[in-house]
């Protein structure tokens, strides 16, 4: 457990480094190098990867790809919700997950808007600002409020939905019982850096997470994309069925 605790310490230090880098950053304009990338993304990436590399971790970052080598990998989204951040919408996060041969091992998701910090250890539970997260109580589909990424291609049977623009925070909100579920309907899908940190937070609170097409969500390929669907059981099964029914034409292509 000490090694796992060391990872949490490192991830917290990396999140702190991003917080400091963003506070001092003056470049909030698009880089022109990649669609949706801003100067602050690169500043945050440099701050986090420096901490992670010094701790002996390889890094898979949205901004800088996967480093070669062996051993655990820190899957990093320096700024999840970059568009929100660029427009002054205070709903964006830094998400980091250490993945070893058995899967997600340790995770930190830091909300730069509220200052909240989620942590999780495999088999060790999940916390928000040091308080243990309990398994959220599921609601029936017709009473649920879900987070959605992308444009829902039809009516899903839920009571309401929110499109908030930061998958890591929305998935942590499911783990904390603030949202009842989450579905990705985006055309391109999500990279593993978008969801792996929050995936461990969800797993440690009993929230199920699946890819809409049944693929493994734990991938370390910079080009792979997935469509996460998450909720406590039994709502998770209902949302998967909704995702399949609404996404059927796209899934068949």
N, C-alpha and C positions, 0 to 999 in steps of 0.2 A: 504493500500500500504506500510505502514511503516514496517509491519511484513515481507512482501515480500522483501523489501530493506534490512532488517536485514539478511534474508537468503542469498542474494547476497553477503553481507559483509562477512558472515561466509564461503561461498563457495570460495570466493577470498582468505580468510585467509588460508583455507585448501589447495588451489592450491599453495599458497606461501610456505606453510610448506613442500609440496612435492618438490617444486623447491629447497629449502634449503637442504632437505634430500638427494636428488639425487646429489647435488653438493658436499656433504660430504661423499657420499657412496663409499666404496672401494670393495664391493662385487657385481660383475657383472657376476657371474657364475651361472649356473643352481642350484636350491636348491636340486634337486633329489627327492623332495616331490610330485611334480605334473608336468606333461608335460607342457613345455612352461613357467614355473615359474622360476624367477631369484631372486637372493638376493636383488637386488634393488627394485623388486616388493614388497617385504615384508617391506623394509624400507619405501617406499613411502606409503604403506597401513597404517603402524603404525603412520606416521606423519599426514596423512589426517584424519584418524578415531579419533585420539586424539582431533583434533580441532572440528570435527563434533559432537562428543559425548558431549564435554564440552558445546556446544551450545544447547544441549537437543534433538538432532536428533538421531533417530535409523539409523543404517547403513546397507545397503546391498552392500557388496563388492565382487568383483570377487575373491579376495584372502581369505576373512574371512567369507563369507556367510552373512545370514540375522540375525540380532539381534532380540530377542523377545521384545514384548511391544506394545504400542499403539502410535498413532500420526504419523506425517510425517516421511518419510523415505528418507535418502540421499543415492541415488544409485550411487556407486562409482567404477570407474575404475582408480586405482592409476596410472597405466602406460598402456595406450592403444597404442599398437604397441611395445610390449616388445621385439619381435625379432629384429625389427629395432634398438631399443635402445641397445640391446646386441651386435649388429654388428657395432655400431657407425654410423648408418644411422639416421640423425637428423630429423626424421619424426615420432614423438610419442607425446602423450598428456596425461594430466590428465582430466578426464571427471567426473563431479558431477551434479546430478539432484535431487532436492527435489521433492518428489511425495506426494501429499495429497489425500484425498478422491475423489477429482475431476480430478486427473491426474497430469501430470508434472506442477510444480509451478514456479520453479526458477532453472537456470542452469548456469554453468560456464564450459567452455572447454578451457584449457590452452595448447598452442602449445609450447613444450619445445625446439623445434628446432628454430623457428622464434621468439619466445617470444610473439606472438600474443595471445590475450585473447578474447574469445567470451563469451557474456553474454546474457541471455534472461529471461524475466519475462512473465508469462502468462497474456496476454492482455496488456503488457507493451512494446512490441517490442523487438528487438534484436540488439546488438551492437558488433562491433569488435574494440577493443582498444578505446572504448568510442564513436566511430562513428556509427550512426544509419545505419543498413543494410536495403537497399531498396529491394523490390521484384525483383528477377532476371528475365531478359527477356528470355523466352523459345526459344529454337531453334528447328527446325524440326529434327526428329530422324536421318535422313541421314546426318545432319550436326553436330550432337552432339558429344561431348567428355564426356564419362561417367567414373566414378570410379566403379571398379568391385572388389568384394572380392571372392576369390576362383577361380576356373578354368571355364571360360565360356564354356558351353557344345556345343556351335555352334556359328554361325555368327548372331549377334544381329541386324544388319542393321544400327548401329551407324557408324560415321566416324572414330573414334578412341576410345580406352579405356586405362585406367590406373589402375594398381594394386599396390596401394601405401602402404597398410599394416597397416592402422590406421583408422578404420571406423568412429570414432568421428570426426577426421579432414576432412575426405573425405565428410561426410555429411555437415559439416560446410562450406566446399568449394562449395557445391551445393547452400547453402543458400547465399553465398557471390557471386555467379555467376561465379566462377572459373571453376567448373565442371558443366556440364548440367544435370547430373543425377547420380544415384548410384544404384547398384544392388548387392545383396548378393547371390552368387552361391556356398558358402562353403558347404561341406558335412554335417557338424554338425550344421550350423547356428550360430547366434550371441546371446550372453547373453544380457540382458537388459542394463547392465552397458556399453556395447560397444556403444550403440546408443541413450539412453534416453536423455542425455544432449544435444546432437546435434539435436535430434528430436524436442525439444522445440525451438531451434534456427531456425530450418527449419519452424516450424509451424508459428512462429512470423514474418517470411518473406514471407509467402504465398506459401512455398514449401510443396507439399503433400508428405506424407510418409505412406506406406502401407506394410503389410506383404504379401509376395507373395501368401500365402495360405489363406489370408483373416482373419487371427487371430488377436486378439488385441495385439498391440505392447507394451502396458503398462502392464508389468507383474512384480511381485515381488517374483518370485520363482527362486531360485538359479539354478535349474535344467532346466528351460524352455529355449528354443532356438527359434529364429525367423529369417526370411529372409527379411530384409527391402529392399524396393524399393522406391526411392525418386526422385522427380523432380518437377519443376513448372508445373502447368497445361498449355496446354493439353499434354505435353510430358509425364507426370506421367502415364496417361492411356496407352500410347504407350509402355512405358517400362514395365508396368505390363503385357501387352499382350505378349511382348517379353519374359519376365521371365516365364510366363505360357507355352509358346510354347517350350522353350528350356528345361524347368524343368519337362515337363509332365511325362516322365518315372519315375523320382524319386518321384514326387508328388503322383503317383498312388500306390507306395509301402506301 
